[in-house]
Amino acid sequence: MTIEEFLDGAQQFWRTVSASTLIPGLEVQVAATVAAVFIALLIGLVIRSRVRVFEAEPNAGPLLYLRTMLYRTRNLVSPALSVLLLGIAIEVCVATVGQSWLVRIAQSIAVVVFLYRIISGFVGNSLVSDLFKWLVIPLATLRVFGWLDEVSAWLDAVSLEVGTIRISLLSLGRTFVAGGVLFWLGSLLNAFGKEVIRNRHALDVGTRELVIKLFQIGLYVGIFLLLLGAMGINLTALAVFGGALGVGLGFGLQKIAANFVSGLIILFDRSITPGDYIEFDDGRSGTLRELNMRSATLETFDGKDIIVPNEEFITSSFVNWTHNNNKQRYSLEFSVAYKTDLHTMLRLVREVVASHPKVLSGPELPIEEWPDAEISSFGDSGVNILVEFWMLGIDDGENRVGADLLLMIWDVLKEHGIEIPFPQRDVRIVPAEP
């Protein structure tokens, strides 16, 4: 059998089937559906191969989050074109044969595929993803088979009325769908907004964090108001709610309100910024890693997180080691025997301290920042020596400079035979009187 004979047989078979079903215009609808899907797939392949943003997934550079999201839209091109071209095919079929039921079913299936691609490619939150899979896609499927109106009427009939308030399964479903979509869009906008603001290097770190917090507050307040509108709640009722909230803040939420206001004050006056090393009077200390609206997180060098309410930064005193100047001065103390040649010993100690790679030294520094060794006092057993040095950062964690210097001083004293004395006592025996 040749190819021409096979095609003639297939065409004759299709004519027989379409004639037996007594459905006028079926051939036109099938041809329009196949043509629309085929053209959408073809254009999608061309766009994915020719558009630069779809060539490879980005892994670095400015606006990384936005470019990653644009790259993920490559899987939406063909489904979106299918929905669009099938819509055109519906108009063509209505104009030519007066029917378009088959093309409408195909378009509804394309919408379901489009929604599934969005969920699998963009929705990372498991709760929102499950909401789409178990609620939005089934609704789209009902729309495909034309059962959506009947199901909506049944869900609206199952309701609960309390006074003038009527709550139905349909309104609850709409609220869940609207809430899921709004909070999903809010998470995307939040991540994108934070990346854009943090890439504004013309602003200092504190200002960027302040703008981020204000952006987040405005974003979620707007989402909350939109959700109330989707639920059908009159926004003028918020005046009563605001009054009740004010009373609640005055009695039961004083600490939360105080921490919130303290967080705003900290962000505005920029007394602390992420990356500062903070030490409280009670001994708590660590690097400020996060500054939220309610609390701050200090990360210690031994891997612990200290959660500090924002109010403590306003009402109590603390030491900010690195806010304006990352250079710090530290001191070490040890003793040598009284028989030591102090001039030679002090010179050796200064040289060994200056040789450490993390100790600041050199003639370009002011003299008060040079490594120094001097006599502190005369002790009971030996001469007390004070060593002072400057360094960038905190002497802890990865910068164990003090411990290194003690070992280096020990080595140089031992090499030159300089003695570190033990505690000594002179005992004098007084003879008894005759």
Secondary structure, 3 states (H helix, E strand, C coil): CCHHHHHHHHHHHHHHHHHHHCCCCHHHHHHHHHHHHHHHHHHHHHHHHHCHHHCCCCCCCCCHHHHHHHHHHHHHHHHHHHHHHHHHHHHHHHHHCCCCHHHHHHHHHHHHHHHHHHHHHHCCCHHHHHHHHHHHHHHHHHHHHCCHHHHHHHHHHCEEEECCEEEEHHHHHHHHHHHHHHHHHHHHHHHHHHHHHHCCCCCCHHHHHHHHHHHHHHHHHHHHHHHHHHCCCCHHHHHHHHHHHHHHHHHCCHHHHHHHHHHHHHHHHCCCCCCCEEEECCCCEEEEEEECCCEEEEECCCCCEEEEEHHHHHHCCEEECCCCCCEEEEEEEEEECCCCCHHHHHHHHHHHHHCCCCECCCCCCCHHHCCEEEEEEECCCCEEEEEEEEEECCCCCCCCHHHHHHHHHHHHHHHCCCCCCCCCCCCCCCCCCC
